Amino acid sequence: MEGFNIYQDIATRTNGDIYVGVVGPVRTGKSTFIKKFMDLLVLPNMDDEYDKERTRDELPQSGEGKTIMTTEPKFVPNQATEISLDENVDFKIRLVDCVGYRVDGALGYEEEEGPRMVTTPWFEEAIPFQKAAEIGTQKVVQDHSTIGLVITSDGSITDLSRESYTDAEERVIKELNELDKPYIVALNSAHPHSPETQELAKELEEKYNKKVVPVDCLNLSSEDINNLLKEVLYEFPLKEVNLDLPIWIDELEKEHWLSKDLNQTINDSIQDIYTLRDVNHLVEKLSDSDNAGDIFISDMDLGSGVASLTFDLKDDLFYNILEEMTDLEIKGEHSLFNLVKELSVVKKEYDQIADALQQVNETGYGIVTPKLEDLLFDEPELIKRGGHFGVKLRASAPSIHMIRADINTEVSPVVGTEKQCEELIEFFATEFEANPDAIWQSDFLGRSLHDLVKDGINQKLYRMPVNAQEKLQDTLQKIINEGSGGLICIIL
């Protein structure tokens, strides 16, 4: 099932055309790889026996030793073949066996009359072997391939040493980097699982900044091919990254310090992230944030190039932000639980008077309408009017009336001479213009002006005696229940 998913994904990224350009130095096993690839994946899935036999005849030659076998670029099969796997996976496939780059010690470059000349699909006349390798690599990868595969060796498959491949290896990888096509490196080895080969693969990954996969091309398996193609998928461009942050972050203002910090962290981390393989580096960069908790890849769609990351924040950050925004002490889940219970009671009470408060602020007068459960019903009473009888139903309910009364107060400290007072007025005027809030914090005779003004307001607030409050309440009730036709107000 996983193998089919790989081919489905890679077919999606290449629009159904899996054209693999196999490039690299000579004598690294490129032709051997292509033969194994065709034997394991393509030929068993071809329905037409004639096409299958023709494709088998087109397979490249491979051999042991130092002698070069591939002397011209070869398309295998000559025409792209459409194959169907299970799970409704259909795609066209073709591999291109390139002329390899020259390697010191390899045989077959020269002939008696001079440089070996080879034929290519791009020129009518034969051209020197090395030129065919250079031009072929560029044209095959750029014009005839959707993905690239560099095959090099650790020196264990022929009599050539590892050092013999280095220059050609560097050159072909440099060419591929300039062409900007997705590719990886296969390190052909007679012992791909040995510690030495694994260590060499790591060194090459650091050197070229590309995935290097040790394989044995002579004994290649279907799992090896699946793994190589899966690794190539990670080299395709990253189309989209979805970050799943805690949902409460959406409730913060854009200018909140945490929102700005997260935006900056994400913008900085996303730089130089181009391929699906780079997503791991993105996770590492995001994890360096002071506010980051667990960050991990939750999903990666190799076919569409979309990666999804879960970005958790530090556990205590949620409570710290709540404390900061509410000025309430919240020490954990238990504290938050109790606080929400208390606030829910307060909110129910506030919701009853919210409209009245708005009316007070807008008009100076607000009314809290009584709730149904506040109504008190009296017993029904039989009444007679003339020759008719009826029933009187009476009910009462408390209503709350809010009245805004503006309170004026003043502070008139005695500070000394007229000149001193003028200087104080000038000081206050200057301070008020510079910072209106700061003037009320000014110390005066051991107390701030704010405290002095507050005392004056409080004295007036509690100046109305209780009997006056009761009379005002009685008056308001009569106006509401009986009307204001006979109301006479005398204000002294």
N, C-alpha and C positions, 0 to 999 in steps of 0.2 A: 504493500500500500504506500509506504513512504517513497519508494522508488518512482511509482507512478506520479505522486505529488510533485516530485522534483522535476520530472519531464513536463508536467502540466505547467508548473511555474516558469520553467525556462522557456517553454513554447510561448507563454503569455508575454514574457519580456522581449522575445525576439519576433513577435508577431507570427508565430508558427513555423519559423525557419531557423532550425538549429544548424548553423554552418560553422564548423570548428576549424579555425586556422591553426595547424600544428607547426610550430616554428621552433628554432633553436640551433645550436651548433650541430655539425655533422657527427655521426657515430654516437648518438645519445639514445637511440631506440624509437625515433619518431615513426618510422614505417612499421615497426613491431607493434607499437601502440595502436596504430590505425587498423592493422589486421585484426588485433584482438578486439578492438572496439566493434568492428564490423561483424566479426564472428559471434560476439556475445549479444549485441543489441540489435543490429540492423538486419542481418540475414535471417535470423529466426522469425522476424516479424514481417517479412516480405511474402506476399501471397502469390505473386506471379513467378512461376518456376523459371521462365525465360529470363526475367529481370534479375532473379536471384543468381542464376548461373553467370549472366553477363557481369554482374557486380563482382562475383567471386573472381572472375578472370581479370578484373581491373585492379585487384588488390596489389599494393606495392610489394616489391621484393625486400627482404631483410636478410641480414647475414651477420656472422661473427667477425671479429678481427678489426683491423684498422682500415680496410678498404671501403671507400664510399660507395653506397649502393644507389642512393637517390641522386640522379643527375639532372632531373628536370622536375618542375612543379607538376603535381599530379592531383586531379580532382577525383575523389573516391566517394561514391560512384561518380561517373562522368557527369550525369544529370542528377540533380537532387531527387531523392526517393522519398515518397510519402509513406509512412508506416503508421500503424495503429496499434496501440497497446490497450490493455484492459482499462477499465474505468473511464472509457470514452476519451482517451488521450490520443490526439492525432497531430502529427507534425511532419514537416519535411526535414530531411537530414542529409548533410554532405560534409565530408572532411577533406581538407586540403593538405597534402604532404609537400612541404616546402623544401627547396634546396637549402641545406644547412650552411651556417657560417663556418668559415675555414677554421680548423683546429690543428695546432702543431702536432706533427706525428702521424696524422691521418694520410692515407694513400689514395691517389686518384685525381689529384688536382692537375697534374702535369701529364702531357703526352710527349712523344719523341720530338714533335715539331714545335712544341711550345705549350702555353696554357690550355687546359682542357676546355673545349667549347661545348656549350649545351644549348638545347632548344627550349624555348619558353612560349607560352600562349600570347605573349605581349609583343614579340618581335618576330619578323619574318626570318631574319638571319640568326644564326647561332651567336651567342655571346659568351664571354669568359665566365667560368664557374662562379667566381666570387661576386661578380656583378649580378649574376642570376640570383644569388642568395640575397643580396641587398635589395634589389628591385622586387623580387618575388615576395619577400617578407612584407614589404610595405603594401604592395598591391593585394596580396592575399588577405591580409588582416583588414585593410581599409575598404577594399571593394568587394571582397568575396566571402567575408566572414561576419558573423554576428558575435562570436566570442573567440578568444584566443587561448592557446595552451602552449606555453614554453616548456619544452622538454630538455632537461640538462642531465648530467650524470655525476655521480660521486667517484667515478673511475673504476668501479668494480665490474662493469659489464663488458669492457674491452681491455686491450693492453695499454690503452691511453690513461695517463694519470689524471687526477682531479684538476691539477693545475693547468693541464692542457686546454680545459674547457673555459677557463675563467674569462679570458678576453672576449671570446665569441659570445659567451653568456651575457656579459655586461653590455655588449653592443646591441644584441637583439632586444634586451629588456629596455634599453634606452630608446630604441626605435618604437617599441610598443607603447611606452609612456607618452611619446609624442603623438601617437595616433589616437589616444584617448578611447580605447576599446576595453571592455571588461576582459580580464585574463588572470590566470594564476600560473604558478610554476610547478611542474611535476619533476621531482628529483628521482630519476631512474637509478635503481640500485639492485644488486643481487641479494642484498640483505636489508630491506627497507625498515625493518623493525629493530635493528640493532641500535644500541645507545649512540654509537658514533654517527650513524646516519641521521638519527633524530636530532642530535646536537648540530650537525651540519645544516639541517633544514632550518633550525632556529636561527643560526648565524645568517643564513641567506635571507630569511624573513626580515631580520633587523637591517641587513644591508640594502635590500631592495624595497622594503616596506610593502611587500606582497606576500600573500599566502603561498607557502611552499609545502607540497604534499609528497612525502616519500612513497614511491610505488615500485613494483617489479613488473615492467611492461611485458616481459616474457611470460609471466604467470598471472597476468591481470585477471581479476574476477569482476563479476557484475557489480558487487558491492564497491569495488575500487572505482569503477566508472561512475556509479551513483554519487559517491563521495566527492569525486573531482568536479562533477557538474554542479553539485550542491555548493561547493566552495566557490565556483565561478559565479553562481547566483548572488553571493554576497558582494561581488565586485560591481554589480550593476548600480546605477545611480539611486540614491535615496530620494524618493519622490515626496514623502510626507512623514512628519513625526508628530504623533499625538501624545501629549503629556497629560496624564490623569492626576491632577492635584486634588487635595482635599476640597470638598465642595464649599466649605465655609470661606475659602479664599475669595470666592465670587462676591461675598458680602462686604469686602473691604473696599474703601475708596481707592481710586487709582493713585492718589497721592500718598496713600498710607506707606510708611517706611517698608513694611514687609512686601507689599505689592511691588514697589519699586525695586527692592532687593532681588526678588524672584525674577522680575523681568530682566534685570541687568545680568543675573546669573545665567538665565536661559540664552539671552542674546550673545553673551560672551562664549558660552559653551558650544553653541551651534556652529561657531566659526570653524572652518576646515573640516566639516563633516559632510562628506560627499557620497559615500557608498554605504550599503547596508552593513558592511563589515565595520565601518566607522562608528556604528551605533554603540558598540562596546566602549569606545573612547568617550562618547558623549555621556554615557552612564558614569564613567570615572570622573569626568569634569564636573558634572552636576553634583556628584557625591562630595566634592571638595567644599561645597557651600556650607557656611556656618549653620544654616538653618535646616539643612537636609537631613532626613532620616534614611529609611530604606528606599533605594531607587533600583528598579530592576525592569528588564524587558518583559512585558506581559504578553505581547503578541508581535509577530513579525510576518507579514505577508510577502513572501519572496516573489510572488508573481506580480504584485502591484507595486512593490517597493515602498510599502507603508509600514512603519514601525510604531508600536504603541508602548509607552513607558509609564509605569506607576511611580509617581513622585510623592513619597510620604515625607512629612515634616517631623521634626523632633516632637516627642510626646508632650512636653510641657509647654510648647509654643502656643497651642490652642488656649490654654488657661491663662498664660501670660498676656496674650492679646486681649482676651476677655476682661481681665483685670484692668488693663491699660485703658480700654475703651469705656468701661462702666464704672471705674473707681470702686468696684466691689471686690472683696477678698474671696478668691476662688482657689482652693488648694488641691482640688482633684475632683474625681467623679462624684464622690459622696457630697462634697461641698456644693458642686453644681446642681446635683439632684435636689438638695434641700432648698437651695436658692430659687430654683425654678418653681418649686411648690409654693414658696412664699410669694414670689412675684406673680404667680397665676392668680392668687387671691387678690393681690393689690390691683392687678390688671382688670379683674372683673368689677371691682369697685370704681376704678378710674373710667372704665368704658361707660358707666352710667352717667358720669358727669362731664365726659369729654366734649359733647356738643354744647353743653351749657358754658363751659370754659371758653370755647371758641366764640360763643355769642357775647360773653362778657368782654373779651378782648376786642371784638369788632364794634359792639354797640354800647357796652357798659352795663348790660343787663342780660342775665342768662337764667334759664329755668330748667331744672332737672325733672323730667316727667316721671311720675311714679310708675313702678312696675305693677303688673297684674297681681302678683303675690302680696303687694303692700296694701291692697284694697281691703277695707273693713266693712262688712255688710251688716246693717241693722235688721231686726226682725220686720217682716212685712206688716204694714199697718192699714186697717180698713178705714176708708174715708168716704164722706157723703157730701155731695155737691148738688144742692137742689133735690131733684127727684132721682139723681143718679148716684151710684156707688162706684168706688174705685179702690185700687190698692196702691199704696205709696211704698216705693222701694228706695231706701236711702243707703248711701255708701260714702265712705270718707277715705282719704289717702293722704299721706304726707307728701308735700312738694317742697323742693329746695329752690330758693330764689337767691341768685348771686347778683350783687350790686358792686360795681367798681366805684370806689370813692378815692379820688386822688388826695394824697396827704402832703401838705406843705410843711416844711420845717426849715429852720435856719440856725446857723452857728455864728455867734457874734463875739469872738474872744477879744478881750482887752489886752493889747500887746504893748502899749506905751504911747509914745509921742505920735503926732500926725505924720512925721517923716517916716517913722518906723512902720506905720500902717501902710503908707504909700509904697514903701519898699516891699512889704509883704504882698500887697496887691500885684505889684509888678512881677514879683517872683511867681505868684500863682498863675498869672496870665501867661508868662513864658512857659511854665511847666505844662499848663493845660494845652497850649498849642503844640508842644513837642510830644507829650504823652498824656492824653486825658485821663487814663486810668491811674497813672503814677501819682497824680496830685492827691488822690484820696488815701494813699498810703503814707503821705507825709506825716511826720511826727510833730505833734503840737501839744505842748504842755504835758508830755508823757503819754499821750494817746494819739492814735491816728485820726485824721479827719473823718475817715469812714466810720469809726466807732462812735465819734461824737454825733454824726448825723443819724446813725442807727438808733442811738439812745433817744434822740428827739422824736423820731418816727414812732418808736415803741411806746413812748409816753402818750402820744396822741391816740394810738391804736386802742389802748385800754382806758381811755378817758371816758367813754360812754358808760354810764352806770347801768346796773342790771335792770332796774325798773324802767329805764328808757329803752333798753333792748326789748323788754317784754311788751311795752306799749307799741313799739315799732312793729313787733310781730303781730300783735292784735290788729293793728291798723291794716297791715298787709292782708291778713286773713279776711277782714271785712270787705276790703276792696275786691278781693278775688271772688268771694262767695255772694256778696250783695251788690257789687257794682260800686262805681266811684262817683255816682251822681251827687251824693250829699257830702262829698269830701271837701273839707276846708283845711288848708295848710297854713299855719302861721309860723314863719321862721324868724327868729330874733337874732 
